[in-house]
Amino acid sequence: MATVLSTDHPAWHEGEDGTRTRAVRTASGVWVVSWSQDGPHMTCVQGGEDAKPTVVTTDPACLPGTVPAALRAGLDGLGVSQRLTNPSLWDAITTAVLRQVVRAAQARKLYRAWCETYGAIVDTPHGELAVAPTAEQVLALDEGQFAAVGARFHRTALQAAAAHYEQHAEHWRRMGAGDLVAALCGIPRIGPWTASAAAADFTGDFSAYPHDDLAVRTWAAQIAPDHPWPGTKDKTFGPMWTAMAGPDRTALHTLTLSTLTWGSHAF
């Protein structure tokens, strides 16, 4: 059976045969993950193999009956999906910051340019891939270097995040999603949306994701177009979304991640 892969993270590249590939940095080294209809294959290409990337499996069939029938039917049609949990908290923060203000397509382009210009390049059987520059490297960049890849707007947020990350990363990496969101909100120019997106990406817990995110709204409306969804500027969407899942945080995680995967997936 084909494996549905969530491709929401901008690091995924698509090969001519449809295989998705991505380079990730773990606590022990750099890994290349390739994903086809047969599922994932992971190879450590730099450093040690002690910390292997992990995958979150999500099954919308487990959603509670409080989810509207049309939305539930659309997610059931997607089926069981898998998402590679980002093993690098710094990359998760970087990705969330670079998504500020811009739309998904532009954020993907910006993220890739950022990594390819200032990050580490990895040679793989699928071609060259790049991982994000480290926090230390980001602190050494000047304003012109940010501007050169279109990230001038994000400079102060990225450098503030890098400075705080250098001080607190070891502690942050041990936190659960909720505590991590609160900690990241203490960084200048890191608001609740950015902190929540980064925490969900790193922990794999999408009950912490910003539930009124434009992507969640967009895909939900496409899955169930006849449902009376609030307008894009209506602040009742988030509370309505969490109420659909009920008090179970696992249900909220499943509802949110399945919806995001419906809108951005392979296979």
C-alpha positions, -999 to +999 in steps of 0.1 A: +000+000+000+013+035-009+025+056+021+011+091+023+039+115+032+033+149+047+054+174+026+046+206+045+082+213+054+100+232+026+131+210+027+114+182+007+126+179-030+108+158-056+128+136-080+119+127-116+106+094-104+084+110-077+107+101-048+109+128-021+143+135-005+155+157+023+186+163+044+182+167+081+206+174+110+201+154+141+220+156+174+247+132+162+250+138+124+234+146+091+210+122+075+195+119+040+159+107+040+144+094+008+107+086+006+090+066-022+057+047-023+075+019-003+081+043+026+112+060+040+149+051+037+173+069+060+211+071+056+236+089+079+260+107+056+279+128+082+287+122+119+273+094+140+241+073+137+232+075+174+203+099+168+181+087+140+152+108+126+117+097+137+084+095+120+049+104+133+020+082+120-015+098+119-048+080+114-078+102+109-101+072+114-094+078+152-111+112+151-140+117+175-176+121+163-175+158+170-157+165+138-181+175+110-190+146+088-178+162+055-144+171+070-141+137+086-149+119+053-123+139+034-096+131+060-107+094+060-101+095+022-066+106+028-060+076+050-030+069+073-002+094+068+034+098+080+054+129+088+091+132+094+095+149+128+121+177+124+151+164+145+167+199+146+151+225+168+172+252+152+159+242+118+123+242+131+128+278+145+145+289+112+117+275+091+090+291+112+107+325+111+112+324+074+075+317+070+066+350+087+046+374+065+051+354+033+030+328+016+039+291+015+054+291-020+076+321-013+086+307+021+097+275+004+118+294-021+133+316+006+141+286+028+159+268+001+179+298-010+189+304+026+201+268+031+219+266-002+237+299+002+247+297+039+241+261+050+260+229+045+257+211+012+254+173+012+261+151-018+236+124-022+225+098-048+196+122-054+218+152-060+230+180-037+208+188-007+213+215+019+207+219+056+202+252+073+232+272+086+238+268+124+228+294+149+265+303+153+268+309+115+236+330+115+250+353+142+281+360+120+261+371+089+257+408+081+227+427+069+238+425+033+241+387+034+205+385+046+194+409+019+212+388-008+188+359-004+157+380+003+157+376+041+164+412+052+130+414+069+138+382+089+173+393+101+165+406+135+142+377+143+167+351+132+196+367+149+177+371+182+166+335+179+201+324+173+215+343+203+188+328+226+192+293+210+230+293+218+221+300+255+191+277+260+190+250+233+200+221+256+171+230+280+146+237+252+152+204+235+140+185+266+107+205+267+072+193+257+054+212+230+035+236+253+064+246+274+085+250+243+060+274+228+061+295+260+099+296+260+102+306+223+077+334+228+103+350+250+125+357+220+121+392+205+101+391+172+090+355+179+052+356+185+028+328+193+023+318+157+060+313+150+067+296+184+038+272+179+048+263+144+084+256+154+073+236+185+050+214+165+076+208+138+102+198+163+082+178+188+058+162+162+029+173+184+005+193+163-019+199+191+005+229+197+002+241+161-014+276+155-049+263+146-061+295+130-032+293+105-041+301+069-031+267+057-055+250+082-083+273+072-077+269+035-075+231+034-104+227+058-126+249+035-115+228+005-122+195+022-157+206+034-167+235+013-204+235+024-195+238+061-201+273+076-165+282+082-157+316+097-141+342+074-104+346+072-104+375+096-128+359+120-111+351+153-136+324+161-119+298+139-093+287+164-118+280+193-141+263+168-113+241+156-102+230+191-139+224+200-142+200+171-115+178+185-129+179+220-107+177+252-084+150+238-050+166+227-043+136+206-075+142+187-065+178+182-031+167+169-047+142+145-073+167+132-047+194+126-019+173+111-043+153+089-057+185+075-023+200+068-012+167+052-044+167+030-032+199+015+005+190+011+014+154+006+029+128-017+018+094-027 
